[in-house]
C-alpha cells in the first residue's frame, strides 16, 4: 500500500524546487504482544503519533543532519563536502562544540527522500535572507542554500551560566529549515523584541533567536543579595531587535519523562 494512504500531511513547504512535507502516520498496526498493543493504544488515545519528514527534489538539493536519512528513490546523489584533512578536523571540532554531527550530507537530484521517523515534533522555519541561532541538537534538515556554522556566546556569563553551552548553531540565508523538537510547534511562543525591549527567562527553554538578539545572563534583582533571597537567582536575558522562540512547556516534559513530577506529587500526597 502506498505510504500516502497511511499518512496525513501536517505541513508542506517549498523552496527552489525542493518540497518539504511533515507526515504523520495515522495509526500503528504492528503490535506483536499485549504490552506492545497497550502502548500503541495509549499512544493513540493521547494523540502521540509517528512523524516523518519527506522531501521531494526536482533537480534541486537539500542538507540533513548526519544519520537522518531513512531511504530515498529516484536519481539522487549524496555528497559530503569534507575539504580534506583540515576541513574534516574543523568539522569535527564544530560538531563537538555544538553537539551536532560533524558532517552535513547534501542530497542532489530528482526524487523522494524520507528521513528517520520519530515520535518527536518538527518545527519548520522559512528564512528570507535572515539568520537564526538555534539550541544545540535541534537541527534536522534544510534547503541547500542555508549556511550552517557554530557561533560562540558573546560573553562569559551566557557561556558559563546560561545552560546553552559555549557554542550554538547559526543557520543563515534563504530557504527552509526543519528543527526536531521535544515540544510541538503549537506550544512554541514567538516574541518580537523592538526598541531595546528585554525578555528575561528563568530557565533555558528559549530554543531559537534571530541573530540581532543578544543573549546574556543577568541577576533577577538589582542587587546580588536580592537575587539570592527572591528565589529566582539568575535569569537568561534576551535584548535587541528580532525574534525569540520559547518552549515554555519543555521543562514539564522533562520532568514527566524523568518521573520527577510524579515523585513530587506522591510525596505531597503522603504528607
C-alpha positions in Angstrom: 0.0 0.0 0.0 1.2 3.5 -0.8 2.6 5.5 2.1 0.3 8.4 1.2 -2.7 6.1 2.2 -1.1 5.5 5.6 -0.1 9.1 6.5 -1.6 12.6 6.8 0.3 15.7 5.7 0.7 18.1 8.7 2.5 20.8 6.7 4.0 21.4 3.2 6.7 23.9 2.4 8.7 24.6 -0.8 11.8 26.4 -1.8 13.9 26.3 -5.0 12.3 23.1 -6.4 12.6 21.2 -3.1 9.3 20.4 -1.3 9.4 19.6 2.4 6.4 17.7 3.9 5.8 16.7 7.5 3.9 13.4 7.5 2.0 11.8 10.4 1.3 8.0 10.4 -2.5 7.7 11.1 -2.1 4.5 13.1 0.3 1.7 14.0 -1.0 -1.8 13.3 2.1 -3.9 14.1 1.5 -5.0 17.7 3.2 -8.3 18.4 2.4 -8.6 22.1 -0.2 -7.5 24.6 2.3 -5.0 26.1 3.0 -3.5 22.7 -0.7 -3.3 21.9 -1.3 -1.5 25.2 1.5 1.0 24.3 0.1 1.6 20.9 -3.4 2.0 22.3 -2.4 4.6 24.9 -0.2 6.4 22.3 -3.3 6.7 20.0 -5.6 7.8 22.8 -3.2 10.6 23.8 -2.6 11.7 20.2 1.0 10.5 20.1 1.9 9.7 16.5 4.9 8.8 14.5 6.0 11.6 12.2 8.4 11.7 9.3 9.9 14.4 7.0 9.5 13.7 3.3 11.5 15.8 0.8 10.7 15.8 -2.9 13.6 17.1 -5.1 13.2 18.4 -8.7 16.7 18.9 -9.9 17.5 20.5 -6.5 19.4 19.9 -3.3 18.9 19.7 0.5 21.1 19.2 3.6 20.4 16.9 6.5 21.9 16.1 9.9 24.2 13.1 9.5 22.3 9.8 10.1 18.9 11.4 9.4 18.4 9.6 6.1 15.9 6.7 6.1 15.6 5.9 2.4 15.2 7.6 -1.0 14.2 6.7 -4.5 14.9 8.4 -7.8 18.0 9.9 -9.4 19.6 11.3 -6.3 23.3 11.6 -5.4 24.8 12.1 -1.9 27.8 14.3 -1.4 29.7 15.2 1.7 32.0 18.3 1.5 34.8 17.5 3.8 37.5 19.8 2.5 40.4 17.4 3.0 42.0 16.6 6.4 42.0 20.2 7.5 38.3 20.5 6.7 37.4 17.3 8.4 39.2 18.4 11.6 37.3 21.7 11.6 34.0 20.0 11.1 34.8 17.5 13.8 35.6 20.4 16.2 32.4 22.2 15.1 30.3 19.1 15.8 31.9 18.5 19.2 31.3 22.1 20.2 27.6 22.2 19.2 26.5 18.7 20.0 25.7 18.2 16.3 27.3 15.8 13.8 30.4 17.0 12.1 29.2 16.2 8.6 26.0 17.5 6.9 25.3 15.4 3.8 24.0 17.1 0.7 21.5 15.2 -1.5 21.1 16.4 -5.1 18.9 15.3 -8.0 15.3 14.4 -8.7 13.3 12.0 -6.5 11.9 11.5 -3.0 13.8 11.4 0.3 12.4 10.1 3.6 14.2 10.9 6.8 14.1 8.9 10.1 10.6 8.7 11.6 10.2 9.8 15.2 7.7 10.5 18.0 9.3 13.9 18.3 7.9 17.1 16.7 9.1 19.1 13.7 9.3 22.9 13.7 9.6 24.5 10.2 11.0 27.9 9.7 11.2 29.8 6.4 14.2 32.2 6.3 14.3 35.1 3.9 17.9 36.4 3.8 17.9 36.0 7.6 19.9 34.4 10.3 18.8 32.4 13.4 20.7 30.9 16.3 19.2 27.6 17.5 19.7 25.5 20.6 22.2 22.6 20.2 20.8 19.4 18.9 17.7 20.8 17.2 18.9 21.0 13.5 17.4 18.2 11.4 17.4 19.3 7.7 17.3 22.4 5.5 17.5 23.8 2.0 20.9 23.5 0.4 21.2 27.3 0.3 21.2 27.6 4.1 24.7 28.1 5.6 25.4 26.2 8.8 28.1 27.2 11.3 28.8 27.2 15.0 28.8 30.5 16.9 30.2 31.2 20.3 28.4 33.0 23.1 29.5 36.7 23.2 30.0 37.0 26.9 31.3 34.8 29.8 28.1 34.8 31.7 26.0 33.3 28.9 28.7 30.8 28.1 29.1 29.5 31.7 25.8 30.2 33.3 23.2 30.2 30.5 22.7 26.4 30.2 23.3 26.5 26.4 27.0 25.8 26.4 29.7 27.9 24.9 28.6 27.3 21.2 25.3 27.2 19.4 24.3 26.6 15.8 23.7 29.5 13.4 21.6 29.0 10.3 21.6 31.8 7.7 20.4 32.5 4.2 17.1 32.0 2.3 15.3 28.7 2.4 13.5 26.1 4.6 14.9 25.0 8.0 13.4 22.0 9.9 14.2 21.6 13.6 13.5 18.4 15.6 11.9 19.3 18.9 10.6 17.6 22.1 7.8 20.3 22.1 5.1 20.6 19.4 5.0 23.7 17.3 1.6 24.6 18.8 3.3 25.1 22.2 6.1 27.3 20.8 5.7 31.0 21.7 7.3 33.7 19.4 8.2 37.1 20.8 9.2 40.2 18.8 11.7 42.5 20.5 11.9 46.1 19.4 13.3 49.4 20.7 15.6 47.9 23.3 13.0 45.6 24.8 14.3 42.9 27.1 13.0 39.4 27.6 14.1 37.6 30.8 13.6 33.8 31.2 14.0 31.7 34.3 15.5 28.6 32.6 17.0 27.5 29.3 13.8 26.9 27.3 14.5 29.5 24.6 15.0 27.3 21.5 16.0 29.9 18.9 16.5 33.6 18.3 17.4 35.8 15.3 21.0 37.0 15.2 20.0 40.5 16.0 19.1 39.5 19.6 21.8 39.4 22.2 21.9 36.7 24.9 23.4 37.1 28.4 22.8 36.0 32.0 21.7 38.7 34.5 20.6 39.0 38.1 16.9 38.8 38.7 17.2 41.7 41.2 19.3 44.8 41.2 21.5 43.5 43.9 23.1 40.1 44.2 21.7 39.8 47.7 18.2 40.5 46.4 18.6 37.9 43.7 19.7 35.3 46.3 16.6 35.9 48.5 13.8 36.3 45.9 14.0 32.7 44.8 14.9 33.4 41.2 18.6 33.9 41.2 20.0 34.4 37.7 17.9 34.8 34.6 18.6 34.3 30.9 18.3 37.7 29.2 17.5 38.5 25.6 17.7 42.0 24.2 17.9 43.8 20.9 15.8 43.7 17.8 14.4 40.5 16.4 12.5 37.3 17.4 12.9 34.8 20.3 11.2 31.5 20.3 10.4 29.9 23.6 9.2 26.4 24.6 7.5 27.2 28.0 6.2 23.6 28.4 9.7 22.0 27.8 10.6 21.8 31.5 7.3 20.0 32.3 8.0 17.4 29.6 11.5 16.8 31.0 10.0 16.3 34.5 7.4 13.9 33.2 10.0 12.0 31.3 12.2 11.6 34.3 9.3 10.9 36.7 10.2 13.8 38.9 6.7 15.3 38.7 5.0 12.1 39.8 7.6 11.6 42.6 6.9 15.0 43.9 3.1 14.5 43.7 3.3 11.3 45.5 5.4 12.8 48.3 3.0 15.7 48.7 0.1 13.3 48.9 1.8 11.3 51.6 2.3 14.5 53.6 
